[in-house]
Each structure stands twice: as structure tokens, then as C-alpha cells.
Amino acid sequence: MAGNLYSPLSGDVSQAINPWTWFARIAGSQMGFINIHQTSGGDTELEREIVEDIASYGRQLGRISEALAVLAEHTDREKLSPDERQALEAFETMAQRIEEAKARRREAASPLSAIDDVLAALQELRERDSERYRREVARIRQALDLDGAEGAVTPLRGQGGAE
């Protein structure tokens, strides 16, 4: 007897086994520090390549927004309908808010945002360990070249100052 013999409910079955997909459907796409993104585009491999190797979604939206801002700047708004003007103004408001958020993020990421923390730590050190406090203040004074220029603050060496 030639042919294949199958048990009940068996046979040629093909199924993608992806536990991340199952888990994401149950738990949602956010799991602590892990984000699982399931795209439903036509070519997921192409989307992955574009996002990973060329430009993230945020970078793509940023470029589109920059180009649209140029076009909006050169648009004669008098020729637009009220709805079109409103759409353009909504875009400009969104773009401005995005720039403000980026500026806040840059400022928060700046090492200079930690100056208050450094000063508080020095004050605590002054009260707790006066010898180490003096050593740290001496290091700061040396880095700022405070002792060599009669107390004037000059740029750090290698940061645009004279060496």
C-alpha cells in the first residue's frame, strides 16, 4: 500500500512558532525595557531593514516635518481655504512643540544640568570630610585655572582655551 498514513487530526500542517508573538498578544507590546513592534505592512523585512539600517520612524517623521516646514514657509496662505490654513497652523504648532521637547531633552542631558548636584555634594562633603572637600575644590580650581589667572574663570584646557 503506497501513500502516507495519518492519524486523526494530523497531516501536513505548517505553523510559525513565535513565542514573542503569542506573548505580545497576551501582554501587550510594552514589557519593561523590551518593546515588541509588530508591523502589518506588506513587506515586514523591508520595513525592518529601513528602520534598522536607514532611518527610524522618528528620523523619517523628522525629515518629513523639516521638508513640510520649508514648503509651509513659502506658501501663500491667502490662497488657502480656512481649513487648509488651520491644518498648516496645527502642523506648525506640533513642530514647535517637538522642537521644544528636543531642547528640553538636550538641556537635561547636558553635564551642566548636574552642577546643582555637584554643589550639593560638595556642601555635604564640606560638612562630613573637610580634607577631601579641600582636595576636590583644589581639583576644580585647577581644572578651571582659577589660581593661575588671578581668580578669573577661563575655559578648560583642550576646550577652546589657550594651552
GIZIZI-V775415 format. One record per residue. RES is the residue in one small letter. SS is DSSP state (H for helix, E for strand, C for the rest). PHI is phi in radians with two decimals (999 if undefined). PSI is psi in radians with two decimals (none if undefined). Layout:
res->RES ss->SS phi->PHI psi->PSI
res->RES ss->SS phi->PHI psi->PSI
This chain:
res->m ss->C phi->999 psi->2.05
res->a ss->C phi->-1.63 psi->2.70
res->g ss->C phi->2.11 psi->3.13
res->n ss->C phi->-1.77 psi->2.51
res->l ss->C phi->-1.95 psi->2.14
res->y ss->C phi->-2.03 psi->2.51
res->s ss->C phi->-1.34 psi->2.87
res->p ss->C phi->-1.00 psi->2.49
res->l ss->C phi->1.07 psi->0.43
res->s ss->C phi->-2.15 psi->-3.08
res->g ss->C phi->2.36 psi->-2.85
res->d ss->C phi->-1.30 psi->1.88
res->v ss->C phi->-2.24 psi->2.32
res->s ss->C phi->-2.16 psi->2.20
res->q ss->C phi->-2.55 psi->2.31
res->a ss->C phi->-1.33 psi->2.22
res->i ss->C phi->-1.85 psi->1.90
res->n ss->C phi->-2.39 psi->1.66
res->p ss->H phi->-1.07 psi->-0.49
res->w ss->H phi->-1.10 psi->-0.70
res->t ss->H phi->-1.12 psi->-0.79
res->w ss->H phi->-1.07 psi->-0.84
res->f ss->H phi->-1.12 psi->-0.71
res->a ss->H phi->-1.11 psi->-0.63
res->r ss->H phi->-1.16 psi->-0.59
res->i ss->H phi->-1.40 psi->-0.83
res->a ss->H phi->-1.65 psi->-0.22
res->g ss->C phi->1.65 psi->3.11
res->s ss->C phi->-1.55 psi->-0.17
res->q ss->E phi->-1.88 psi->2.10
res->m ss->E phi->-2.32 psi->1.51
res->g ss->C phi->1.12 psi->-2.15
res->f ss->C phi->-1.55 psi->0.03
res->i ss->E phi->-1.82 psi->2.19
res->n ss->E phi->-1.94 psi->2.29
res->i ss->C phi->-1.99 psi->2.10
res->h ss->C phi->-1.93 psi->2.12
res->q ss->C phi->-1.92 psi->1.98
res->t ss->C phi->-1.65 psi->2.67
res->s ss->C phi->-2.06 psi->0.48
res->g ss->C phi->-1.27 psi->3.03
res->g ss->C phi->-1.20 psi->-0.61
res->d ss->C phi->-2.29 psi->1.54
res->t ss->H phi->-1.12 psi->-0.58
res->e ss->H phi->-1.14 psi->-0.70
res->l ss->H phi->-1.15 psi->-0.76
res->e ss->H phi->-1.04 psi->-0.78
res->r ss->H phi->-1.06 psi->-0.78
res->e ss->H phi->-1.06 psi->-0.78
res->i ss->H phi->-1.10 psi->-0.84
res->v ss->H phi->-1.19 psi->-0.68
res->e ss->H phi->-1.44 psi->-0.62
res->d ss->H phi->-1.87 psi->-0.37
res->i ss->H phi->-1.97 psi->-1.09
res->a ss->C phi->-2.79 psi->2.28
res->s ss->C phi->-1.12 psi->2.92
res->y ss->H phi->-1.04 psi->-0.71
res->g ss->H phi->-1.10 psi->-0.72
res->r ss->H phi->-1.14 psi->-0.73
res->q ss->H phi->-1.08 psi->-0.82
res->l ss->H phi->-1.11 psi->-0.64
res->g ss->H phi->-1.08 psi->-0.79
res->r ss->H phi->-1.12 psi->-0.74
res->i ss->H phi->-1.08 psi->-0.76
res->s ss->H phi->-1.11 psi->-0.72
res->e ss->H phi->-1.08 psi->-0.77
res->a ss->H phi->-1.15 psi->-0.72
res->l ss->H phi->-1.15 psi->-0.62
res->a ss->H phi->-1.11 psi->-0.67
res->v ss->H phi->-1.10 psi->-0.82
res->l ss->H phi->-1.12 psi->-0.69
res->a ss->H phi->-1.12 psi->-0.64
res->e ss->H phi->-1.13 psi->-0.53
res->h ss->C phi->-1.78 psi->0.29
res->t ss->C phi->-1.67 psi->2.33
res->d ss->C phi->-1.37 psi->1.80
res->r ss->H phi->-1.21 psi->-0.35
res->e ss->H phi->-1.16 psi->-0.43
res->k ss->H phi->-1.50 psi->-0.08
res->l ss->C phi->-1.59 psi->2.62
res->s ss->C phi->-1.28 psi->2.87
res->p ss->H phi->-0.99 psi->-0.70
res->d ss->H phi->-1.14 psi->-0.69
res->e ss->H phi->-1.17 psi->-0.72
res->r ss->H phi->-1.09 psi->-0.73
res->q ss->H phi->-1.10 psi->-0.72
res->a ss->H phi->-1.09 psi->-0.73
res->l ss->H phi->-1.15 psi->-0.74
res->e ss->H phi->-1.13 psi->-0.67
res->a ss->H phi->-1.11 psi->-0.71
res->f ss->H phi->-1.07 psi->-0.83
res->e ss->H phi->-1.11 psi->-0.65
res->t ss->H phi->-1.12 psi->-0.79
res->m ss->H phi->-1.06 psi->-0.81
res->a ss->H phi->-1.07 psi->-0.70
res->q ss->H phi->-1.13 psi->-0.75
res->r ss->H phi->-1.13 psi->-0.65
res->i ss->H phi->-1.11 psi->-0.77
res->e ss->H phi->-1.09 psi->-0.69
res->e ss->H phi->-1.11 psi->-0.73
res->a ss->H phi->-1.10 psi->-0.71
res->k ss->H phi->-1.10 psi->-0.73
res->a ss->H phi->-1.10 psi->-0.74
res->r ss->H phi->-1.09 psi->-0.71
res->r ss->H phi->-1.14 psi->-0.74
res->r ss->H phi->-1.10 psi->-0.74
res->e ss->H phi->-1.13 psi->-0.75
res->a ss->H phi->-1.16 psi->-0.55
res->a ss->H phi->-1.42 psi->-0.21
res->s ss->C phi->-1.19 psi->2.41
res->p ss->H phi->-1.03 psi->-0.44
res->l ss->H phi->-1.17 psi->-0.37
res->s ss->H phi->-1.19 psi->-0.24
res->a ss->H phi->-1.61 psi->0.04
res->i ss->H phi->-1.02 psi->-0.75
res->d ss->H phi->-1.07 psi->-0.66
res->d ss->H phi->-1.14 psi->-0.72
res->v ss->H phi->-1.11 psi->-0.78
res->l ss->H phi->-1.10 psi->-0.72
res->a ss->H phi->-1.13 psi->-0.71
res->a ss->H phi->-1.14 psi->-0.69
res->l ss->H phi->-1.13 psi->-0.72
res->q ss->H phi->-1.08 psi->-0.75
res->e ss->H phi->-1.12 psi->-0.73
res->l ss->H phi->-1.12 psi->-0.65
res->r ss->H phi->-1.02 psi->-0.71
res->e ss->H phi->-1.38 psi->-0.53
res->r ss->H phi->-1.62 psi->-0.70
res->d ss->C phi->-2.55 psi->1.47
res->s ss->H phi->-1.09 psi->-0.57
res->e ss->H phi->-1.16 psi->-0.84
res->r ss->H phi->-1.14 psi->-0.64
res->y ss->H phi->-0.99 psi->-0.82
res->r ss->H phi->-1.07 psi->-0.70
res->r ss->H phi->-1.11 psi->-0.76
res->e ss->H phi->-1.19 psi->-0.71
res->v ss->H phi->-1.11 psi->-0.69
res->a ss->H phi->-1.08 psi->-0.71
res->r ss->H phi->-1.09 psi->-0.74
res->i ss->H phi->-1.14 psi->-0.78
res->r ss->H phi->-1.07 psi->-0.71
res->q ss->H phi->-1.15 psi->-0.76
res->a ss->H phi->-1.09 psi->-0.63
res->l ss->H phi->-1.54 psi->-0.04
res->d ss->C phi->0.99 psi->0.73
res->l ss->C phi->-1.27 psi->-0.55
res->d ss->C phi->-1.43 psi->-0.42
res->g ss->C phi->-1.54 psi->-0.21
res->a ss->C phi->-2.18 psi->0.69
res->e ss->C phi->0.88 psi->0.74
res->g ss->C phi->1.49 psi->-0.04
res->a ss->C phi->-1.36 psi->2.48
res->v ss->C phi->-1.50 psi->2.19
res->t ss->C phi->-2.12 psi->2.84
res->p ss->C phi->-1.07 psi->2.68
res->l ss->C phi->-1.09 psi->2.59
res->r ss->C phi->-1.04 psi->2.39
res->g ss->C phi->1.45 psi->0.01
res->q ss->C phi->-2.03 psi->0.64
res->g ss->C phi->1.70 psi->-0.02
res->g ss->C phi->-1.64 psi->3.03
res->a ss->C phi->-1.26 psi->2.45
res->e ss->C phi->-1.89 psi->none
